Amino acid sequence: MKQKSRPVITKGMLVTLRGDSSRERLLHRLHSVALVLKGSSASETARIYGDSPRAVAYWVTRFKKHGIKGLQEESRPGRPSTLNATQLKKVQTYLKQSNAMSRPVNAKMLSAYILKEFGIPLNPHLCWRILKRLTT
């Protein structure tokens, strides 16, 4: 008798589940907190979503102390992104189309595309980081 194969949740699916916008990420954290408050452990919840147990426990603590405001994203230090969200979406579409046509893009090619498309010069090392972030 043939066994049924179980559906597989990929890393990409988990990244999608966490969301692209701050609102979607807030809902992800809130759902994780709700699971813990309903009886799941932080470790079980973290395993479900591919988060760290420490992060889930931290979200629960912040929620208990500050309510939903404690789960909202804080501003992050550091240099702002060179590409805005619309440009990143366009780059992601370009990468998907290139992969679909069996023409994978490397960092140097992405650098040239961004310069041509948006007039923004980025060195290949930064483009490699963008590639890594958008393709995982």
Backbone as ProteinMPNN parsed JSONL, in Angstrom:
{"seq_chain_A": "MKQKSRPVITKGMLVTLRGDSSRERLLHRLHSVALVLKGSSASETARIYGDSPRAVAYWVTRFKKHGIKGLQEESRPGRPSTLNATQLKKVQTYLKQSNAMSRPVNAKMLSAYILKEFGIPLNPHLCWRILKRLTT", "coords_chain_A": {"N_chain_A": [[0.837, -1.177, 0.0], [0.57, 2.172, -0.864], [2.024, 4.976, 0.71], [0.703, 8.148, 1.621], [2.175, 11.203, 0.707], [3.33, 13.71, 2.899], [2.339, 17.129, 3.047], [4.716, 19.723, 2.494], [6.105, 22.356, 4.293], [7.828, 25.035, 3.206], [10.85, 27.036, 3.624], [10.542, 29.435, 2.293], [7.767, 29.684, 2.272], [7.28, 30.111, 4.974], [8.541, 32.564, 5.306], [6.875, 34.129, 3.725], [4.558, 33.861, 5.209], [5.196, 35.33, 7.479], [5.088, 37.87, 6.466], [5.25, 40.935, 4.496], [4.726, 43.553, 5.109], [4.625, 45.918, 7.858], [2.263, 45.652, 9.238], [1.42, 43.032, 8.591], [3.516, 41.596, 9.786], [3.059, 42.304, 12.43], [0.599, 41.02, 12.86], [1.484, 38.382, 12.625], [3.167, 38.156, 14.899], [1.225, 38.624, 16.873], [-0.472, 36.433, 16.487], [1.269, 34.367, 17.193], [1.638, 34.982, 19.908], [-0.984, 34.626, 20.792], [-1.293, 31.854, 20.492], [0.506, 30.936, 22.439], [-0.652, 32.021, 24.747], [-2.954, 30.541, 24.756], [-2.094, 28.101, 25.556], [-0.028, 26.681, 24.231], [3.496, 26.06, 24.171], [6.255, 28.399, 24.115], [8.328, 27.334, 22.659], [7.061, 25.339, 21.073], [5.351, 26.942, 19.531], [7.236, 28.566, 18.256], [8.549, 26.638, 16.734], [6.538, 25.915, 14.929], [6.304, 28.195, 13.288], [8.898, 28.716, 12.533], [10.368, 30.508, 13.983], [12.497, 31.868, 16.581], [12.476, 30.405, 19.838], [13.082, 32.16, 21.882], [12.472, 34.673, 20.801], [9.681, 34.459, 20.532], [8.937, 34.152, 23.219], [9.762, 36.643, 24.128], [7.999, 38.321, 22.723], [5.606, 37.588, 23.948], [6.051, 38.462, 26.581], [6.321, 41.24, 26.12], [3.742, 41.742, 25.142], [2.133, 41.133, 27.361], [2.954, 43.127, 29.063], [2.603, 45.596, 27.679], [0.41, 45.35, 25.997], [-1.145, 45.257, 22.74], [0.326, 47.278, 21.591], [2.894, 46.763, 22.396], [3.762, 44.885, 20.616], [4.135, 46.11, 18.227], [6.274, 47.261, 15.606], [9.397, 48.761, 16.265], [11.273, 51.693, 15.427], [14.153, 51.123, 13.504], [17.647, 51.272, 13.983], [20.265, 52.536, 11.852], [21.348, 52.76, 8.43], [19.01, 53.94, 6.044], [17.205, 51.985, 3.602], [18.367, 51.817, 0.238], [16.777, 51.254, -1.93], [13.311, 51.673, -2.442], [10.147, 50.233, -1.288], [8.501, 49.684, -3.524], [10.363, 49.592, -5.611], [11.883, 47.413, -4.744], [9.978, 45.376, -4.993], [9.7, 45.354, -7.758], [12.262, 44.528, -8.475], [12.212, 41.986, -7.34], [10.243, 40.77, -8.925], [11.574, 40.835, -11.384], [13.688, 39.075, -10.789], [12.274, 36.674, -10.355], [11.146, 36.284, -12.904], [13.459, 35.994, -14.445], [14.556, 33.676, -13.317], [12.518, 31.892, -13.979], [12.862, 31.74, -16.69], [15.123, 30.295, -16.79], [17.473, 31.752, -16.43], [19.405, 32.58, -14.207], [20.121, 35.306, -12.02], [23.046, 37.065, -11.197], [25.008, 38.915, -8.745], [26.402, 40.999, -10.022], [24.978, 41.311, -12.402], [22.519, 42.092, -11.346], [23.214, 44.529, -10.216], [23.734, 46.031, -12.52], [21.155, 45.982, -13.658], [19.641, 47.423, -11.741], [20.874, 49.916, -11.885], [20.27, 50.619, -14.553], [17.434, 50.496, -14.544], [16.527, 52.079, -12.348], [18.346, 54.089, -12.03], [20.153, 54.041, -9.965], [23.228, 53.635, -8.573], [24.603, 50.711, -7.366], [26.907, 48.77, -5.547], [28.19, 45.503, -6.408], [28.436, 43.859, -4.105], [26.484, 44.781, -2.284], [24.276, 44.257, -3.861], [24.403, 41.489, -3.904], [23.645, 40.948, -1.279], [21.017, 41.868, -1.393], [19.982, 40.069, -3.275], [20.238, 37.678, -1.809], [18.48, 38.171, 0.31], [16.017, 38.447, -1.026], [15.64, 36.015, -2.288], [15.424, 33.979, -0.471]], "CA_chain_A": [[0.0, 0.0, 0.0], [1.376, 3.387, -1.008], [1.755, 5.998, 1.718], [0.516, 9.501, 1.117], [3.253, 12.097, 1.126], [2.849, 14.845, 3.679], [2.685, 18.43, 2.471], [5.921, 20.288, 3.072], [6.155, 23.812, 4.46], [9.195, 25.454, 2.879], [11.332, 28.254, 4.267], [9.914, 30.541, 1.573], [6.38, 29.808, 2.746], [7.327, 30.721, 6.305], [8.868, 33.984, 5.115], [5.638, 34.746, 3.24], [3.623, 33.881, 6.333], [5.568, 36.44, 8.372], [4.582, 39.078, 5.821], [6.137, 41.964, 3.969], [4.44, 44.864, 5.7], [4.683, 45.936, 9.322], [0.962, 45.151, 9.714], [1.444, 41.574, 8.489], [4.437, 41.095, 10.817], [2.361, 42.478, 13.705], [-0.37, 39.928, 12.954], [2.255, 37.164, 12.869], [3.561, 38.164, 16.314], [0.008, 38.499, 17.668], [-0.924, 35.048, 16.388], [2.202, 33.57, 18.008], [1.302, 35.263, 21.305], [-2.28, 33.995, 21.069], [-1.059, 30.425, 20.662], [1.146, 30.73, 23.744], [-1.627, 32.315, 25.797], [-3.962, 29.47, 24.727], [-1.544, 26.875, 26.137], [1.171, 26.165, 23.572], [4.733, 26.622, 24.714], [6.967, 29.276, 23.183], [9.12, 26.451, 21.782], [6.146, 24.741, 20.092], [4.909, 28.013, 18.632], [8.392, 28.944, 17.438], [8.791, 25.544, 15.785], [5.501, 25.992, 13.896], [6.546, 29.314, 12.375], [10.308, 28.88, 12.181], [10.937, 31.61, 14.762], [13.253, 31.372, 17.73], [11.66, 30.385, 21.05], [13.392, 33.367, 22.645], [11.699, 35.777, 20.208], [8.267, 34.261, 20.882], [8.809, 34.468, 24.649], [9.912, 38.095, 24.233], [6.739, 38.914, 22.262], [4.593, 37.343, 24.983], [6.365, 39.383, 27.68], [5.961, 42.61, 25.7], [2.289, 41.823, 25.038], [1.58, 41.168, 28.718], [3.317, 44.399, 29.694], [2.157, 46.793, 26.936], [-0.705, 45.074, 25.101], [-0.81, 45.141, 21.317], [1.363, 48.283, 21.27], [4.187, 46.14, 22.644], [4.135, 44.03, 19.488], [4.383, 46.924, 17.04], [7.689, 47.43, 15.289], [10.055, 50.002, 16.647], [12.166, 52.133, 14.371], [15.432, 50.437, 13.581], [18.785, 52.136, 13.689], [21.019, 52.164, 10.663], [21.131, 53.492, 7.195], [17.79, 53.531, 5.358], [17.396, 51.238, 2.369], [18.538, 52.621, -0.969], [15.612, 50.993, -2.769], [12.047, 51.696, -1.705], [9.376, 48.984, -1.358], [8.046, 49.481, -4.899], [11.526, 49.183, -6.391], [12.225, 46.048, -4.332], [8.985, 44.482, -5.604], [10.039, 45.261, -9.174], [13.467, 43.697, -8.528], [11.787, 40.619, -7.04], [9.566, 40.297, -10.132], [12.65, 40.618, -12.364], [14.407, 37.863, -10.397], [11.389, 35.529, -10.605], [11.035, 36.086, -14.354], [14.75, 35.493, -14.914], [14.662, 32.274, -12.891], [11.546, 31.122, -14.745], [13.438, 31.553, -18.027], [16.4, 29.605, -16.559], [18.579, 32.716, -16.505], [19.598, 33.134, -12.867], [20.788, 36.606, -11.955], [24.089, 37.19, -10.175], [25.07, 40.244, -8.14], [26.857, 41.983, -11.011], [23.848, 41.548, -13.307], [21.512, 42.849, -10.609], [23.735, 45.892, -10.101], [23.502, 46.675, -13.824], [19.711, 46.144, -13.819], [19.186, 48.503, -10.855], [21.372, 51.175, -12.454], [19.506, 50.906, -15.773], [16.007, 50.642, -14.264], [16.216, 53.119, -11.362], [19.401, 55.108, -12.004], [20.81, 53.981, -8.652], [24.42, 52.782, -8.631], [24.854, 49.882, -6.191], [28.003, 47.848, -5.807], [27.738, 44.107, -6.448], [28.321, 43.252, -2.773], [25.16, 45.125, -1.772], [23.307, 43.525, -4.691], [24.426, 40.103, -3.438], [22.827, 40.917, -0.067], [19.621, 42.006, -1.837], [19.643, 38.77, -3.856], [20.105, 36.7, -0.739], [17.259, 38.479, 1.059], [14.817, 38.269, -1.848], [15.51, 34.664, -2.83], [15.315, 32.966, 0.591]], "C_chain_A": [[0.889, 1.25, 0.0], [0.986, 4.405, 0.057], [1.583, 7.356, 1.045], [1.68, 10.359, 1.59], [2.644, 13.291, 1.854], [3.218, 16.146, 2.99], [3.882, 19.017, 3.215], [5.798, 21.806, 3.131], [7.604, 24.228, 4.223], [9.561, 26.735, 3.631], [10.698, 29.485, 3.609], [8.475, 30.77, 2.008], [6.341, 30.473, 4.114], [7.651, 32.205, 6.221], [7.633, 34.733, 4.647], [4.632, 34.883, 4.369], [3.923, 35.042, 7.279], [5.175, 37.785, 7.777], [5.65, 40.053, 5.392], [5.933, 43.306, 4.664], [4.513, 44.783, 7.226], [3.372, 45.419, 9.914], [0.928, 43.623, 9.679], [2.369, 40.963, 9.546], [3.83, 41.234, 12.203], [1.354, 41.344, 13.901], [0.322, 38.587, 13.218], [2.653, 37.067, 14.348], [2.344, 37.968, 17.21], [-0.524, 37.062, 17.64], [-0.029, 34.132, 17.223], [1.886, 33.75, 19.492], [-0.002, 34.573, 21.681], [-2.121, 32.494, 21.284], [-0.445, 30.112, 22.026], [0.138, 30.959, 24.862], [-2.748, 31.269, 25.849], [-3.397, 28.133, 25.221], [-0.35, 26.267, 25.447], [2.405, 26.759, 24.243], [5.359, 27.541, 23.664], [7.776, 28.442, 22.198], [8.243, 25.824, 20.698], [5.716, 25.774, 19.055], [6.042, 28.428, 17.7], [8.676, 27.891, 16.379], [7.781, 25.594, 14.634], [5.86, 27.027, 12.839], [7.998, 29.507, 11.975], [10.944, 30.087, 12.859], [11.808, 31.019, 15.868], [12.335, 31.387, 18.953], [11.864, 31.646, 21.893], [12.586, 34.56, 22.132], [10.229, 35.662, 20.605], [8.038, 34.61, 22.351], [8.897, 35.981, 24.872], [8.622, 38.794, 23.804], [5.653, 38.755, 23.322], [4.809, 38.304, 26.15], [5.959, 40.809, 27.334], [4.451, 42.777, 25.619], [1.655, 41.928, 26.422], [1.825, 42.522, 29.377], [2.661, 45.608, 29.016], [0.944, 46.568, 26.042], [-0.236, 45.014, 23.661], [0.258, 46.155, 20.901], [2.754, 47.71, 21.472], [4.664, 45.249, 21.514], [4.423, 44.817, 18.215], [5.874, 47.127, 16.862], [8.189, 48.779, 15.752], [10.936, 50.423, 15.483], [13.53, 51.488, 14.6], [16.56, 51.4, 13.261], [19.462, 51.673, 12.396], [20.618, 52.988, 9.46], [19.838, 53.013, 6.529], [18.121, 52.814, 4.045], [17.514, 52.181, 1.178], [17.334, 52.472, -1.892], [14.348, 51.041, -1.921], [11.283, 50.397, -1.942], [8.908, 48.677, -2.777], [9.192, 48.988, -5.776], [11.933, 47.749, -6.038], [11.263, 45.027, -4.927], [9.306, 44.266, -7.086], [11.286, 44.388, -9.365], [13.094, 42.232, -8.298], [11.076, 40.0, -8.25], [10.585, 39.965, -11.224], [13.4, 39.316, -12.059], [13.568, 36.614, -10.677], [11.281, 35.229, -12.092], [12.328, 35.512, -14.917], [14.928, 34.026, -14.541], [13.709, 31.387, -13.68], [12.054, 30.837, -16.158], [14.806, 30.872, -17.956], [17.605, 30.501, -16.814], [18.788, 33.333, -15.128], [20.45, 34.402, -12.899], [21.858, 36.564, -10.877], [24.15, 38.645, -9.715], [25.472, 41.322, -9.144], [25.73, 42.33, -11.989], [22.769, 42.38, -12.62], [21.929, 44.305, -10.453], [23.473, 46.671, -11.388], [22.01, 46.935, -14.049], [19.203, 47.327, -12.993], [19.648, 49.866, -11.375], [20.549, 51.575, -13.672], [18.053, 51.263, -15.452], [15.69, 51.851, -13.375], [17.243, 54.249, -11.311], [20.149, 55.163, -10.678], [22.032, 53.071, -8.769], [24.62, 52.042, -7.301], [25.998, 48.931, -6.505], [27.499, 46.41, -5.736], [27.617, 43.453, -5.068], [26.949, 43.549, -2.163], [24.08, 44.389, -2.56], [23.264, 42.053, -4.296], [23.559, 39.968, -2.197], [21.342, 41.03, -0.413], [19.142, 40.679, -2.423], [19.37, 37.735, -2.781], [18.801, 36.903, 0.022], [16.0, 38.158, 0.262], [14.614, 36.841, -2.342], [15.445, 33.592, -1.737], [13.918, 32.922, 1.143]], "O_chain_A": [[1.838, 1.352, 0.777], [-0.193, 4.671, 0.287], [2.228, 7.664, 0.043], [2.116, 10.253, 2.737], [1.592, 13.807, 1.475], [4.298, 16.256, 2.409], [4.032, 18.824, 4.422], [5.435, 22.454, 2.149], [8.501, 23.816, 4.958], [8.704, 27.417, 4.192], [10.361, 30.455, 4.288], [8.019, 31.91, 2.101], [5.47, 31.301, 4.382], [7.102, 33.01, 6.974], [7.363, 35.841, 5.11], [3.937, 35.893, 4.476], [3.006, 35.663, 7.816], [4.953, 38.744, 8.517], [6.79, 40.01, 5.854], [6.868, 44.097, 4.789], [4.467, 43.695, 7.801], [3.377, 44.811, 10.985], [0.461, 42.99, 10.626], [2.044, 39.932, 10.135], [4.053, 40.384, 13.064], [1.267, 40.772, 14.988], [-0.203, 37.753, 13.956], [2.492, 36.018, 14.971], [2.41, 37.232, 18.194], [-0.974, 36.544, 18.662], [-0.523, 33.221, 17.887], [1.87, 32.777, 20.246], [-0.114, 34.0, 22.764], [-2.756, 31.927, 22.173], [-0.829, 29.145, 22.683], [0.078, 30.183, 25.816], [-3.415, 31.129, 26.874], [-4.125, 27.143, 25.3], [0.301, 25.399, 26.027], [2.343, 27.847, 24.817], [5.031, 27.466, 22.479], [7.896, 28.807, 21.028], [8.637, 25.781, 19.532], [5.719, 25.505, 17.854], [5.833, 28.618, 16.502], [9.01, 28.228, 15.243], [8.143, 25.341, 13.485], [5.738, 26.771, 11.641], [8.301, 30.378, 11.159], [11.939, 30.626, 12.374], [11.841, 29.803, 16.057], [11.506, 32.286, 19.091], [10.933, 32.134, 22.534], [12.08, 35.36, 22.919], [9.604, 36.657, 20.974], [7.064, 35.283, 22.689], [8.182, 36.53, 25.711], [8.196, 39.753, 24.447], [4.874, 39.677, 23.564], [3.853, 38.894, 26.652], [5.337, 41.502, 28.139], [3.924, 43.828, 25.984], [0.739, 42.724, 26.629], [1.0, 43.001, 30.155], [2.216, 46.535, 29.693], [0.488, 47.506, 25.387], [0.937, 44.749, 23.394], [1.01, 45.91, 19.958], [3.697, 48.122, 20.796], [5.841, 44.894, 21.457], [4.903, 44.252, 17.232], [6.636, 47.16, 17.828], [7.502, 49.795, 15.646], [11.303, 49.597, 14.647], [13.987, 51.333, 15.732], [16.437, 52.243, 12.373], [19.244, 50.557, 11.925], [19.684, 53.788, 9.49], [19.594, 51.809, 6.456], [19.185, 53.021, 3.461], [16.844, 53.212, 1.119], [16.918, 53.426, -2.55], [14.319, 50.51, -0.81], [11.729, 49.55, -2.716], [8.921, 47.517, -3.189], [9.016, 48.077, -6.585], [12.285, 46.964, -6.919], [11.678, 43.937, -5.321], [9.201, 43.153, -7.603], [11.354, 43.602, -10.309], [13.601, 41.344, -8.982], [11.292, 38.828, -8.559], [10.471, 38.943, -11.902], [13.708, 38.547, -12.969], [14.085, 35.615, -11.176], [11.317, 34.069, -12.502], [12.291, 34.634, -15.779], [15.397, 33.227, -15.351], [14.052, 30.253, -14.015], [11.714, 29.813, -16.751], [15.556, 30.867, -18.932], [18.624, 30.06, -17.345], [18.397, 34.477, -14.897], [21.372, 34.536, -13.704], [21.612, 36.085, -9.77], [23.432, 39.5, -10.233], [24.94, 42.432, -9.115], [25.55, 43.491, -12.356], [22.174, 43.265, -13.234], [21.098, 45.208, -10.547], [23.044, 47.824, -11.351], [21.638, 47.986, -14.57], [18.424, 48.141, -13.489], [18.907, 50.846, -11.313], [20.172, 52.738, -13.812], [17.503, 52.21, -16.013], [14.712, 52.561, -13.611], [17.034, 55.251, -10.627], [20.709, 56.196, -10.312], [21.894, 51.876, -9.031], [24.785, 52.664, -6.252], [26.058, 48.356, -7.592], [26.496, 46.132, -5.079], [26.774, 42.575, -4.882], [26.323, 42.659, -1.588], [23.083, 43.948, -1.988], [22.202, 41.432, -4.346], [22.818, 38.995, -2.061], [20.507, 40.366, 0.202], [18.044, 40.217, -2.117], [18.382, 37.003, -2.846], [18.102, 35.942, 0.343], [15.024, 37.654, 0.818], [13.515, 36.494, -2.776], [15.414, 32.403, -2.054], [13.635, 32.132, 2.044]]}, "name": "protein", "num_of_chains": 1, "seq": "MKQKSRPVITKGMLVTLRGDSSRERLLHRLHSVALVLKGSSASETARIYGDSPRAVAYWVTRFKKHGIKGLQEESRPGRPSTLNATQLKKVQTYLKQSNAMSRPVNAKMLSAYILKEFGIPLNPHLCWRILKRLTT"}
